[in-house]
Amino acid sequence: MTATPLTHHDILALVAPFSRSGRQVDLPACDRIQRRVVFKPRDHAADAPGLPGLRELLALEKVGQSSYRLTRTLVLASGLQARLTASVADPAQLLQRVDAVPVGQHFALGEGFAIARHYALQSEAQAPVLSSAVVQVGDLSLMMTVSPVRSVSADVLLSAPPGQVLDIPQDLLAVLGWAWSPLSATREGWSGKFRLRGTPDQRTRRAEAALDRVATHLAQTLAAPPAEFHDVHWLARWRVVWRRAIPLLTPICILITVLAMPRLAIDDIPGLWTVVYQLPTVLIAISFMTQDLPRFEIPPWPRQSNASSWWRQREPDGGPKPD
């Protein structure tokens, strides 16, 4: 059935708590058929001195017979945006919960980078949960999308402006630790994963910390010549090679173990039989710990780049080429 459009009386009743907080309805922008009430932009420069030109865009939607969704969009003078969404039955309670989240929590500005975090208020008892985030480093954009499903890794995508290709090694982010997967070239850019575990609150905190770290890493790396990446991270790059080789080494080690068992004097060494018997299981477990879906591959050897820049013009076929 088609939802009943909002009447003028409905709008007046819904916006009463918003009017008391100083918000004004933007009647031309409202959509009564879609049951969407839009408020005029509100400046937040005084609430966040370190965020120049910060403005708030607020929209209230009726998504059910007695359910509402409030979306707060914060926009910086640079155009960077961050959202907060919440859904409950009482519009006044919605506004109270959204206003309780500081506007400064959405952004982080550092030397050479800016971060915008998008949150959702999933229940009355929980703190804001990170749903996605954008890291802006010059022309580079990194987007992290956090799944609401527990134990599912976050998706990471590095993208360049139209007409440009980011010419990077596959281990650009993997050198930060085992939680970061190697990157794969796609038509949209470079995609990867960030391993997240724990409760929604724990996943949010870990993702926030990871975003701060990766933003600093990208700003410092892209500010230097490509050749310096290998000089600075050569040891971490070799650890990535070992990590990527584990899935391939697993069946090889199992085969070697099986072939060697008849030649081993296992009965003469107490406990050795248990170790050898459990070795395949341990190897398989380590293989799955390295990434969500182990890839059987021969990882590329880390080498110093001879490129003069991290950027190049897009090829006619439209996609970046992996190293």
GUKE-94555 format. One record per residue: residue in three letters; x, y, z of N, C-alpha, C in turn. Coordinates in pm, whole numbers, padded with zeros to 5 digits, always signed. Atoms other than C-alpha are relative to their C-alpha. Example, Ala and Ser with C-alpha at 12.3 -4.5 7.8 and 13.67 -1.06 7.14 Angstrom:
BEGIN
Ala+00089-00119+00000+01230-00450+00780+00090+00120+00000
Ser-00082-00119-00006+01367-00106+00714-00077+00109+00073
REM end
This chain:
BEGIN
Met+00083-00119+00000+00000+00000+00000+00088+00125+00000
Thr-00072-00126+00006+00111+00356-00075-00008+00072+00133
Ala-00003-00071-00127+00220+00547+00233-00078+00130-00009
Thr+00079-00122-00004-00005+00834+00335+00091+00122+00005
Pro-00086-00120-00001+00157+01171+00250-00021+00080+00128
Leu+00010-00086-00117+00226+01413+00530-00087+00121-00032
Thr+00079-00122+00014-00024+01692+00579+00075+00116+00066
His-00061-00117-00063+00063+02045+00683-00008-00011+00151
His+00016+00018-00145-00073+01963+01029+00101-00102+00052
Asp-00098+00101-00042+00150+01651+01046+00139+00062+00014
Ile-00132-00061-00003+00457+01859+00967+00014+00091+00121
Leu-00006-00089-00116+00375+02117+01232+00016-00077+00130
Ala-00010+00081-00122+00333+01844+01493+00138-00063+00013
Leu-00130+00066-00004+00660+01672+01397+00114+00095+00034
Val-00114-00092-00013+00878+01983+01395-00002+00078+00130
Ala+00008-00077-00125+00766+02118+01734+00128-00010+00084
Pro-00123+00007-00080+01069+01978+01928+00122+00058-00073
Phe-00111-00055+00077+01301+02088+01646-00003+00153+00004
Ser+00014-00146-00008+01164+02442+01653+00048+00052+00135
Arg-00044-00043-00133+01228+02461+02026+00153-00001+00011
Ser-00147+00005-00004+01594+02374+01960+00063+00102-00095
Gly-00053-00103+00088+01626+02659+01709+00004-00038-00146
Arg+00004+00040+00140+01581+02460+01386-00123+00058-00068
Gln+00109-00054+00079+01366+02604+01110-00027-00091-00119
Val+00038+00087+00112+01174+02401+00852+00026+00070-00132
Asp-00018-00048+00137+01272+02443+00488-00114-00057-00083
Leu+00121+00052+00062+00923+02404+00344+00017-00034-00148
Pro-00016+00038+00142+01023+02416-00029+00079-00130-00020
Ala-00081+00121+00015+01270+02131+00031-00070-00124+00054
Cys+00071+00116-00055+01020+01909+00214-00072-00077-00109
Asp+00069+00087+00095+00863+01616+00030-00111-00072+00076
Arg+00110+00058-00076+00519+01536+00169-00034-00140-00047
Ile+00033+00133+00053+00465+01237-00060+00099-00104+00053
Gln-00101+00091-00054+00793+01078+00048+00009+00008+00152
Arg+00008-00017-00146+00711+01188+00406+00137+00038+00057
Arg-00134-00046-00038+01038+01376+00441-00004+00149+00032
Val-00004-00139-00047+01082+01698+00641+00146+00044+00004
Val-00137-00051+00008+01395+01905+00572+00009+00131+00076
Phe-00021-00122-00078+01535+02176+00797+00108+00086-00066
Lys-00097-00092+00058+01734+02482+00699+00139-00025+00058
Pro-00137+00021-00049+02115+02461+00728+00027+00081+00127
Arg-00033-00064-00127+02258+02548+01066+00152+00000+00017
Asp-00144-00013-00019+02609+02673+01136+00044-00060+00134
His-00056+00058-00122+02824+02485+01388+00143+00047+00021
Ala-00139-00047-00011+03143+02689+01357+00038+00027+00145
Ala-00031-00030-00140+03119+02797+01722+00016-00126+00083
Asp-00008+00124-00076+03077+02436+01842+00128-00078-00030
Ala-00121+00072+00040+03387+02313+01656+00097+00098-00065
Pro-00091-00101+00054+03652+02585+01617+00104-00056-00096
Gly-00101+00059+00088+03894+02343+01450-00055-00052-00131
Leu+00063+00049+00123+03645+02257+01175-00060+00120-00074
Pro+00046-00123+00066+03613+02561+00947-00124-00021-00085
Gly+00119-00002+00084+03276+02636+00794-00096-00115+00023
Leu+00084+00116-00025+03098+02341+00958-00148+00039+00002
Arg+00145-00024+00006+02726+02333+00874-00075-00131+00016
Glu+00085+00116-00024+02445+02098+00968-00120+00000-00093
Leu+00120+00022+00080+02180+01962+00732-00079-00111+00068
Leu+00081+00094-00077+01894+01782+00907-00124-00038-00080
Ala+00118+00049+00071+01620+01564+00756-00068-00107+00084
Leu+00081+00095-00075+01339+01373+00929-00092-00074-00096
Glu+00083+00081+00089+01164+01084+00751-00090-00091+00084
Lys+00091+00096-00061+00861+00883+00851+00010-00129-00079
Val-00030+00123+00073+00956+00526+00761-00098-00113+00033
Gly+00101+00100-00036+00659+00341+00912-00119+00068+00061
Gln+00118-00057-00062+00331+00386+01086+00036+00083+00123
Ser-00039-00074-00120+00505+00500+01403+00151-00004+00019
Ser-00146+00004-00006+00876+00499+01318+00057+00112-00085
Tyr-00061-00114+00069+01100+00787+01217+00152-00019-00008
Arg-00145+00002+00016+01455+00822+01087+00050+00142-00016
Leu-00059-00133+00004+01662+01133+01148+00143-00012-00054
Thr-00133+00001+00060+01970+01202+00935+00063+00137+00015
Arg-00077-00123-00015+02224+01465+01033+00122-00007-00091
Thr-00114-00007+00092+02470+01559+00758+00081+00124+00035
Leu-00091-00110-00033+02767+01773+00856+00092+00024-00119
Val-00078-00036+00119+02952+01958+00579+00104+00103+00038
Leu-00108-00096-00020+03290+02129+00602+00009+00095-00118
Ala-00018-00097+00107+03390+02429+00394+00067-00064-00122
Ser-00067+00070+00110+03605+02190+00184-00094-00089-00079
Gly+00096+00088+00065+03294+01992+00091-00006-00140+00060
Leu+00000+00131-00065+03380+01688+00306-00123-00014+00089
Gln+00125+00020-00072+03064+01539+00456+00008-00121+00091
Ala+00013+00113-00093+02979+01310+00747-00144-00008+00046
Arg+00142+00020-00034+02643+01158+00842-00015-00075+00133
Leu+00044+00074-00118+02469+01035+01154-00147-00031-00018
Thr+00140+00040+00016+02144+00836+01130-00048-00069+00127
Ala+00062+00064-00117+01907+00722+01404-00147-00022-00030
Ser+00141+00033+00023+01563+00559+01408-00064-00043+00131
Val+00084+00039-00114+01308+00547+01692-00141+00049-00029
Ala+00139-00035+00021+00937+00607+01737-00033+00144+00035
Asp+00030-00135-00049+00958+00950+01901+00097+00101-00061
Pro-00089-00100+00062+01097+01245+01693+00076+00082+00103
Ala-00069-00078-00102+01180+01440+02010+00117-00078+00058
Gln-00109+00084-00052+01386+01150+02142+00110-00016-00105
Leu-00097+00008+00109+01552+01119+01801+00094+00121+00003
Leu-00080-00122-00002+01667+01480+01815+00092+00004+00120
Gln-00081-00001-00121+01790+01442+02171+00120-00092-00014
Arg-00110+00096+00016+02000+01136+02084+00102+00048-00101
Val-00092-00049+00102+02146+01293+01771+00081+00117+00051
Asp-00071-00116-00054+02233+01619+01946+00102-00040+00107
Ala-00093+00044-00103+02410+01418+02217+00134-00046-00058
Val-00125+00042+00065+02674+01307+01964+00073+00125-00045
Pro-00072-00123+00037+02937+01584+01935+00032+00004-00149
Val-00027-00013+00144+02982+01719+01584+00148-00025-00031
Gly-00143+00021+00022+03359+01705+01628+00040-00146-00008
Gln-00032+00142+00005+03345+01326+01662+00005-00053-00143
His+00009+00047+00138+03277+01296+01291+00126+00027-00082
Phe-00112-00043+00084+03597+01460+01168+00132-00008+00075
Ala-00136-00009-00052+03971+01443+01217+00085+00063-00109
Leu-00086-00070+00095+04208+01685+01047+00144-00010+00047
Gly-00141+00012-00033+04581+01624+01037+00086+00057-00110
Glu-00093-00055+00099+04889+01718+00841-00010-00079-00130
Gly+00012+00062+00132+04801+01637+00482-00119-00091-00017
Phe+00115+00089+00014+04478+01446+00551-00121+00053+00075
Ala+00125-00029-00069+04116+01476+00657-00083-00129+00002
Ile+00082+00120-00017+03883+01204+00789-00143+00041+00031
Ala+00143-00019-00028+03503+01202+00779-00060-00136+00036
Arg+00055+00127-00049+03324+00931+00980-00152+00005+00000
His+00145+00013+00003+02965+00819+00925-00043-00100+00107
Tyr+00044+00085-00112+02779+00674+01225-00149-00030-00010
Ala+00142+00033-00016+02449+00508+01306-00026-00028+00147
Leu+00045+00030-00136+02265+00501+01639-00098-00116-00012
Gln+00078+00121+00027+02136+00145+01640-00103-00032+00108
Ser+00096+00024-00107+01959+00136+01976+00019+00107+00107
Glu-00006-00102-00104+01890+00349+02277+00120-00020+00094
Ala-00104+00028-00099+02159+00178+02485+00141+00009-00057
Gln-00132+00006+00061+02445+00185+02235+00052+00137-00040
Ala-00066-00119+00053+02696+00451+02142-00004-00004-00152
Pro+00000+00001+00146+02725+00557+01778+00092-00108-00055
Val-00075+00107+00065+02845+00271+01557+00047+00049-00136
Leu-00055-00043+00128+03074+00345+01266-00054-00085-00113
Ser+00051+00072+00116+02913+00252+00935+00093+00013-00120
Ser-00098-00020+00107+03169+00398+00693+00081+00125+00031
Ala-00085-00117-00019+03440+00660+00667+00075+00028-00128
Val-00078-00042+00116+03634+00856+00408+00125+00071+00050
Val-00127-00066-00028+04001+00952+00432+00042+00072-00127
Gln-00042-00081+00115+04105+01235+00200+00145+00041+00019
Val-00142-00036-00002+04478+01268+00127+00032+00059-00137
Gly-00019-00064+00130+04526+01523-00150-00110-00044-00095
Asp+00098+00049+00098+04358+01376-00458-00043-00143+00028
Leu+00033+00138-00032+04347+01029-00305-00116-00006+00099
Ser+00113+00023-00090+04029+00904-00139+00000-00146+00043
Leu+00012+00136-00053+04015+00599+00087-00135-00011+00070
Met+00130+00023-00063+03670+00467+00179+00004-00134+00073
Met+00015+00123-00077+03618+00212+00455-00148-00020+00031
Thr+00140+00034-00025+03276+00043+00474-00004-00113+00101
Val+00005+00097-00110+03206-00140+00799-00132-00076-00006
Ser+00121+00084+00005+02963-00430+00778-00065-00004+00138
Pro+00068+00015-00129+02695-00449+01051+00006-00143+00053
Val-00008+00140-00040+02754-00825+01060+00128-00025+00078
Arg-00116+00026-00086+02985-00936+01338+00099-00095-00068
Ser-00111+00081+00050+03323-01085+01238+00021+00012-00151
Val-00023-00024+00143+03295-00960+00879+00094+00119-00015
Ser-00100-00105+00017+03592-00752+00765-00060+00121-00071
Ala+00040-00123+00067+03552-00393+00652+00059+00003-00141
Asp-00047-00017+00137+03583-00317+00281+00077+00132-00010
Val-00083-00117+00020+03853-00070+00179+00017+00025-00149
Leu-00016-00035+00141+03870+00115-00152+00078+00130-00011
Leu-00079-00119+00031+04138+00359-00267-00034+00043-00142
Ser+00039-00047+00132+04027+00574-00559+00068+00133-00030
Ala-00066-00121+00050+04177+00852-00769-00102+00085-00075
Pro+00092-00085+00077+04013+01149-00944-00008-00047-00144
Pro+00016+00042+00140+03886+01102-01301+00123+00035-00084
Gly-00114-00022+00088+04161+01062-01556+00134-00034+00061
Gln-00125+00031-00069+04423+00965-01295-00004-00142+00054
Val-00014+00133-00057+04551+00629-01173+00106+00006+00109
Leu-00095+00008-00110+04721+00569-00841+00088-00122-00024
Asp-00095+00106+00032+05032+00363-00921+00072-00041+00129
Ile-00049+00037-00133+05099+00183-00592+00032-00148+00007
Pro-00022+00144-00021+05234-00151-00467-00119-00063+00071
Gln+00113+00069-00061+04987-00412-00351+00007+00000+00153
Asp-00015+00004-00146+05128-00401+00003+00004+00138+00063
Leu-00004-00137-00052+05081-00026+00050-00061+00009+00139
Leu+00065-00002-00132+04844-00084+00344+00034-00122+00082
Ala-00029+00124-00072+04941-00441+00435+00122+00013+00089
Val-00117-00019-00085+05270-00313+00580-00039+00052+00138
Leu+00046-00050-00129+05061-00166+00865-00034-00113+00098
Gly+00030+00111-00090+04987-00513+01004-00088-00104-00064
Trp+00075+00114+00053+04806-00842+00960-00147+00030-00022
Ala+00142-00032+00019+04464-00678+00984-00028+00057-00139
Trp+00017-00059+00133+04522-00507+00648+00038-00102-00107
Ser-00030+00092+00110+04500-00721+00336+00077+00071-00110
Pro-00057-00061+00120+04705-00664+00020-00111+00056-00088
Leu+00098-00065+00086+04529-00447-00237-00007-00069-00136
Ser+00021+00056+00135+04383-00566-00567-00051+00111-00091
Ala+00041-00103+00095+04344-00348-00875-00137-00032-00057
Thr+00133+00012+00060+03985-00292-00991-00025+00124-00085
Arg+00033-00117+00081+03817-00049-01227-00034+00121+00086
Glu+00032-00111-00091+03707+00158-00928+00124+00055+00070
Gly-00120-00041-00069+04059+00177-00787+00073-00122+00055
Trp-00067+00110-00068+04239-00048-00538-00085-00043+00119
Ser+00089+00049-00106+04028-00267-00309+00075-00094+00092
Gly-00060+00088-00099+04120-00451+00008-00094-00020+00117
Lys+00079+00029-00119+03998-00559+00351+00076+00045+00124
Phe-00057-00024-00132+04054-00455+00710-00073-00091+00098
Arg+00059+00102-00087+03996-00734+00961-00055+00064+00128
Leu+00066-00054-00119+03746-00641+01236-00069-00113+00075
Arg+00065+00099-00085+03629-00853+01525-00054+00069+00125
Gly+00050-00054-00125+03439-00800+01849-00142+00053-00011
Thr+00132-00059-00005+03120-00623+01950-00005+00125-00089
Pro+00006-00122+00082+02989-00323+01750+00081+00115+00057
Asp-00080-00108-00061+03147-00083+02001+00149-00024-00018
Gln-00141+00032+00019+03481-00263+01982+00043+00016-00145
Arg-00030-00014+00143+03468-00274+01603+00012+00148-00037
Thr-00005-00143+00028+03398+00099+01597+00130+00061+00048
Arg-00124-00057-00055+03691+00185+01822+00122-00046-00079
Arg-00115+00051+00077+03930-00039+01627+00005+00063-00139
Ala+00003-00062+00133+03816+00103+01295+00041+00146+00008
Glu-00040-00141-00016+03854+00462+01423+00151+00012+00016
Ala-00146-00003-00019+04208+00390+01542+00073-00035-00129
Ala-00062+00039+00126+04290+00219+01212-00006+00113-00102
Leu+00014-00111+00093+04160+00517+01014+00101+00110+00031
Asp-00100-00101-00037+04379+00759+01210+00139-00044-00044
Arg-00134+00049+00035+04682+00539+01150+00021-00004-00151
Val-00017+00011+00145+04619+00475+00781+00004+00138-00065
Ala-00003-00136+00055+04555+00847+00718+00141+00059+00012
Thr-00137-00048-00019+04894+00938+00867+00097-00073-00092
His-00087+00082+00086+05059+00652+00678-00009+00045-00146
Leu+00016-00041+00140+04914+00759+00343+00054+00140-00025
Ala-00048-00137+00016+04991+01128+00396+00153+00002-00006
Gln-00146+00002-00001+05355+01054+00479+00056-00074-00121
Thr-00050+00079+00112+05397+00792+00207-00014+00073-00132
Leu+00024-00066+00128+05244+00990-00077+00073+00134-00011
Ala-00076-00125+00004+05435+01303+00022+00146-00024-00038
Ala-00139+00036+00033+05765+01118-00040+00004-00069-00136
Pro-00013+00071+00128+05898+00971-00367-00032-00148+00017
Pro+00036+00142-00011+05781+00614-00443+00116-00089+00045
Ala-00114+00083-00037+06135+00478-00398+00019-00009+00150
Glu-00021-00002-00145+06134+00573-00028-00089-00100+00072
Phe+00091+00095-00065+05844+00338+00046+00074-00130+00032
His-00073+00125-00023+06071+00035+00007+00108+00019+00106
Asp-00106-00025-00098+06352+00191+00209-00054+00004+00143
Val+00058-00017-00134+06121+00271+00501-00067-00128+00050
His+00083+00114-00041+05908-00045+00502+00053-00134-00052
Trp-00050+00123+00062+06139-00314+00359-00023-00122+00089
Leu+00020+00115-00089+06114-00538+00667-00147-00039+00006
Ala+00144+00029-00003+05735-00506+00686-00045-00060-00133
Arg+00037+00055+00130+05714-00581+00313+00035-00149-00009
Trp-00036+00142+00001+05898-00912+00362-00092-00079+00091
Arg+00098+00069-00084+05659-00998+00645-00130-00022-00077
Val+00120+00017+00083+05372-00940+00401+00018-00114-00099
Val-00028+00111+00092+05538-01178+00152-00020-00133+00072
Trp+00016+00123-00077+05556-01446+00422-00148-00025+00030
Arg+00142+00017-00031+05194-01385+00522-00079-00047-00122
Arg+00072+00037+00122+05070-01409+00163+00037-00140-00048
Ala-00045+00132+00043+05269-01729+00108-00055-00113+00088
Ile+00046+00103-00092+05114-01912+00406-00104-00093-00063
Pro+00096+00095+00059+04810-02049+00215+00064-00099-00097
Leu-00067+00091+00093+05038-02194-00053+00094-00095+00072
Leu-00092+00084-00075+05291-02324+00199-00073-00105+00083
Thr+00074+00095-00084+05017-02500+00398-00008-00139-00060
Pro+00004+00137+00055+04952-02793+00159+00139-00058-00024
Ile-00136+00050+00021+05325-02812+00083+00055-00056+00130
Cys-00047+00049-00129+05408-02845+00454-00072-00127+00042
Ile+00075+00121-00033+05131-03101+00501+00054-00119-00079
Leu-00053+00109+00083+05264-03307+00211+00137-00046+00050
Ile-00133+00035-00052+05620-03292+00346-00012-00077+00131
Thr+00020+00068-00129+05495-03396+00691-00045-00144-00021
Val+00051+00135+00026+05302-03695+00553+00110-00090-00055
Leu-00107+00081+00060+05599-03811+00344+00110-00031+00101
Ala-00109+00019-00096+05838-03769+00636-00039-00087+00119
Met+00043+00075-00119+05628-03948+00898+00055-00141+00006
Pro-00055+00136-00011+05742-04304+00804+00149-00001+00035
Arg-00144-00005-00025+06105-04191+00837+00033+00052+00141
Leu-00025-00057-00132+06061-04031+01180-00015-00106+00108
Ala+00010+00090-00115+06126-04225+01497-00089+00064+00106
Ile+00095-00074-00084+05814-04076+01652-00017-00066+00137
Asp+00026+00069-00126+05769-04344+01917+00111+00019+00101
Asp-00113-00016-00091+06111-04268+02061+00003+00136+00070
Ile+00000-00134-00058+06033-03903+02139-00140+00029+00056
Pro+00133-00024-00059+05745-03843+02385-00060+00133-00048
Gly+00072-00120+00041+05487-03596+02257+00019+00039-00146
Leu-00025-00038+00138+05629-03576+01905-00116-00041-00092
Trp+00111+00046+00082+05345-03781+01760-00117+00099+00007
Thr+00109-00097-00015+05090-03532+01900+00029+00127-00080
Val-00037-00121+00073+05281-03237+01751-00016-00021-00150
Val+00008+00027+00143+05309-03399+01408-00145-00019-00043
Tyr+00140+00026+00034+04944-03510+01416-00081+00130-00008
Gln+00075-00125-00003+04821-03159+01496+00055+00105-00097
Leu-00062-00099+00087+05054-02979+01254-00089+00043-00116
Pro+00087-00045+00109+04814-02984+00955-00113+00093+00047
Thr+00109-00084-00052+04533-02840+01169+00051+00140+00033
Val-00057-00130-00035+04759-02562+01299+00030+00082-00125
Leu-00033-00071+00124+04877-02475+00948-00125+00054-00068
Ile+00125-00044+00061+04522-02457+00815-00059+00117+00079
Ala+00052-00109-00083+04416-02238+01110+00077+00129-00025
Ile-00081-00119+00028+04706-01998+01049-00033+00056-00137
Ser+00034-00044+00135+04614-01987+00682-00127+00084-00001
Phe+00125-00075-00003+04261-01871+00761+00009+00123+00089
Met-00018-00119-00083+04386-01624+01024+00059+00115-00079
Thr-00066-00106+00075+04580-01432+00761-00099+00086-00075
Gln+00099-00075+00075+04268-01326+00569-00131-00077+00002
Asp+00130+00065-00003+03897-01402+00536-00007-00117-00097
Leu+00001+00104+00101+03943-01605+00218+00143-00018-00051
Pro-00139+00019+00041+04296-01743+00176+00015-00012-00152
Arg-00029+00005+00142+04443-01697-00171+00129-00079-00022
Phe-00117+00080+00031+04681-01954-00312+00074+00070-00115
Glu-00073-00081+00095+04938-01737-00486+00147+00001+00033
Ile-00142-00027-00022+05306-01674-00532+00012+00151+00014
Pro+00000-00145-00020+05340-01327-00377+00115+00067-00074
Pro-00108-00071+00069+05541-01069-00570+00111+00040+00096
Trp-00115-00040-00080+05890-00996-00440-00001+00152+00018
Pro-00005-00147-00019+05913-00647-00283+00124+00058-00068
Arg-00111-00065+00069+06127-00416-00489-00020+00151+00004
Gln+00005-00146-00002+06209-00050-00500-00057+00051-00131
Ser+00062-00056+00119+05999+00154-00740+00093+00100-00069
Asn-00077-00096+00079+06167+00347-01021-00086+00116-00049
Ala+00091-00104+00047+05862+00567-01079+00034+00134+00065
Ser-00026-00134-00052+05896+00941-01035-00119+00057+00075
Ser+00121-00050-00065+05539+00984-00909-00092-00117+00031
Trp+00101+00100-00034+05258+00791-00744-00115+00001-00099
Trp+00113-00017+00090+05026+00907-01020+00043-00017-00145
Arg-00020+00005+00144+04995+00840-01392-00136+00014-00068
Gln+00123-00015+00076+04740+00897-01665-00068-00135-00017
Arg+00076+00123+00016+04463+00640-01699+00021-00059-00138
Glu-00016+00071+00127+04520+00378-01967-00132-00003-00075
Pro+00125+00005+00079+04267+00349-02254-00098-00105+00048
Asp+00092+00105-00046+04127+00027-02103-00069+00039+00129
Gly+00074-00056-00113+04031+00230-01794+00040-00046+00137
Gly-00028+00051-00134+04190+00038-01508+00147+00004+00035
Pro-00139+00004-00043+04508+00046-01301+00058-00139-00015
Lys-00066+00129+00015+04763-00230-01343+00077-00031+00127
Pro-00072+00035-00121+04895-00418-01040+00147-00015-00026
Asp-00144+00015+00017+05268-00432-00973+00036-00148-00011
REM end
